[in-house]
């Protein structure tokens, strides 16, 4: 794994090739409709649904990539394919040259609805992940990792609490700590702040930036928020509307790191980038609405 | 300070309202109970009801007698109500435990596998609505023993709610939890024991609670035909035509039923962790 901390520019691995870590080539996903002979007899057929079509994307080591697009464009489908939770109908996803066909602890996932086990305490939720991935690790070391992650996300004192006793923001911190505790190469986040109120959301975005500066991992985040994408990402992947969603273009975000919201927002390139993204999202969303009327 | 004062007053009045509500409910309860007992006593004394209907005072005196002399033994037809209660509870405990040992694992299995669910569901649906007492002759024929038959009936009666609730809970585990387990690469067993069963536990406990309620309903009916136990106590008093003791037994069965149900209500609360229990 590349441990370089100067990752904004594409780094070079010992083989001398550009260090592409995740490579998606011609990835498509079709949800098959009901059109077997039985459905045809009962006249209950539904058409096939092409969620995403021919997605090609290379992601370099230690880059933060955001995927943004109108609702229902298959962003989550794409992330689930990378996570291995769902399989591509055609095309391949490879990580470090290895084709991905099932989930694995090299990828840590943060869920929109936190997905914490309600019967486990904060500590136990993280412990479940560590124990599952490293069953042979000595207890002491497991404990140290858990403590370390709890501190990293700022949850000291809440170790013995259950998720229902925590606020949404705190729950997502547990989700992030759990994802990081297994020391994944890649962090996958599916609208991690989608269920939070605006203030908490802003606060947690800055926390993510702080955490990411400490532990730079390749990260893929799905988001609806332009500001969020601009604050956190190195690359922003803009998708067209579904069905058959494609990648429209990939923006490069030039801001230096570590970042801070005020500095980012006053950067000369900020307004232009934001404008581009707004135009794109506006156009695609309008197309979605028009398609719905027809 | 001025801004704080009204808040404190509000809290106080809110507090007073709650305690008032409880107090009012208690008063209403006592009032209705008093009126009911008065109506009963007067009605019985004035012979407004059926012939031989005991008065409230006689029934309460009998209740007091049975409660203060629960454990004596003058042969199977004159047994203290404490012994009878213990006999009934023992039958329920054995039959119910047996049922739970069968129902929970089977429910988990059926809940996990959609094919198993579709294949076995017709049995459950067919057997669930059958009155447990319909099994009584079959039990007597199979076991030729009233004790075993009683346990058999309790088992048959209390399997279904636990089974169907467990299967439902397991089949409807939040898919996010399963995704977490999958992304971590947890084994099938680990997922079942660490994720699926704990996630389904509120449903399992609700099923166990319903099953316990049914066991307690059924044991009384079954014992009328079996000899010994609270059900037989009632049947025996009916043969003696002594109505006050029947009323005493009904009251005791009700109280024990409440206690059993509350134990499970407490367990449900213990495993809910902020989730709405179904």
Boltz contact constraints between the chains, C-beta under 6 A:
constraints:
  - contact:
      token1: [A, 83]
      token2: [B, 183]
      max_distance: 6.0
  - contact:
      token1: [A, 85]
      token2: [B, 179]
      max_distance: 6.0
  - contact:
      token1: [A, 103]
      token2: [B, 182]
      max_distance: 6.0
  - contact:
      token1: [A, 103]
      token2: [B, 183]
      max_distance: 6.0
  - contact:
      token1: [A, 104]
      token2: [B, 185]
      max_distance: 6.0
  - contact:
      token1: [A, 105]
      token2: [B, 185]
      max_distance: 6.0
  - contact:
      token1: [A, 109]
      token2: [B, 183]
      max_distance: 6.0
  - contact:
      token1: [A, 111]
      token2: [B, 176]
      max_distance: 6.0
  - contact:
      token1: [A, 113]
      token2: [B, 176]
      max_distance: 6.0
  - contact:
      token1: [A, 115]
      token2: [B, 176]
      max_distance: 6.0
  - contact:
      token1: [A, 115]
      token2: [B, 180]
      max_distance: 6.0
  - contact:
      token1: [A, 118]
      token2: [B, 273]
      max_distance: 6.0
  - contact:
      token1: [A, 118]
      token2: [B, 275]
      max_distance: 6.0
  - contact:
      token1: [A, 119]
      token2: [B, 198]
      max_distance: 6.0
  - contact:
      token1: [A, 119]
      token2: [B, 273]
      max_distance: 6.0
  - contact:
      token1: [A, 129]
      token2: [B, 184]
      max_distance: 6.0
  - contact:
      token1: [A, 132]
      token2: [B, 184]
      max_distance: 6.0
  - contact:
      token1: [A, 132]
      token2: [B, 186]
      max_distance: 6.0
  - contact:
      token1: [A, 133]
      token2: [B, 184]
      max_distance: 6.0
  - contact:
      token1: [A, 162]
      token2: [B, 273]
      max_distance: 6.0
  - contact:
      token1: [A, 164]
      token2: [B, 273]
      max_distance: 6.0
  - contact:
      token1: [A, 164]
      token2: [B, 274]
      max_distance: 6.0
